[in-house]
Amino acid sequence: VFLLHACRQFPGCGNIVTFSQFLFIAMEGFIFEANFGRKRPAIPIRYYFIMVAMFFTVSVVNNYALNLNIAMPLHMIFRSGSLIASMALGIIILKKRYSVSKYTSIALVSLGIFTCTFMSAKQVASDSSLNEEDGLQVFLWWLLGIAALTFALLMSARMGIFQETLYKQFGKHSKEALFYNHALPLPGFLLLAPNIYHHAVLFSQSEPFQVPVIGLTVPIMWFYLLMNVVTQYVCIRGVFILTTECTSLTVTLVVTLRKFVSLIFSILYFRNPFTAWHWLGTTFVFVGTLMYTEVWNNFGPFLARWRKRPKEE
């Protein structure tokens, strides 16, 4: 909700939000994971530079897509199609083969993304407040945004395959990877310094807000930014804990449900235009995602055990 508030008030603020998240996680990792630089990485640093280049590119491209007439719900739905991108690249690069149910889930996710994308295109094209020339320009920028999201989706999937290969070779070091993925890109934000500084000034000029409990008054956008950084950190740390304590099925399911809840919340809270076709597309996306995780197969053994449990006297 904090990120949605910021993006609605300042649509181009993605860079300062991402920089703040990277800086916070890098500082935490430098202290507790790298031990102030004294701990040597288990995975050679050159591999982290490759991973970081992919990670930084994906983050920046996803941020700029919001400036290209891409609505937040469409942005969230499109990014939820990471399963289809990962599967496609897995088939091409790793020569993997999947079951019929997996391919069915791909079809559902693809259909859902296409439905939402097509309906959003109609909304952009039919904007009555624009003349024909301006409408065409807006639509072309929207197409560029779709291309940016597609590129980021494929790049993110390629990064996942690269990580999988590294973990097989050097062992799983998710916390170390989390630190280096956020620390090494920090110099790259110098290229975005003017944009970050511009939005820092805008944030400082936002309306004052009194922080509960401590009573300190700060510009409300800085409060939103701080809350977003903290909640994102908790989220990323939570995913890390899940990867060490639970199966990949559970992790995928939890992350999928989080995306779904975020999507529904953004629609209801901000009253974004969402037609029946959008709901149908969203259903396809998330049903396909759940089918990919094979969560349905777990209900059979669970129901069998439930039916066999001793009945109370």
Salt bridges, closest charged atoms under 4 A:
GLU33 OE2 - LYS39 NZ 3.07
GLU164 OE2 - LYS96 NZ 3.17
GLU164 OE2 - LYS168 NZ 3.52
GLU294 OE2 - LYS102 NZ 2.54
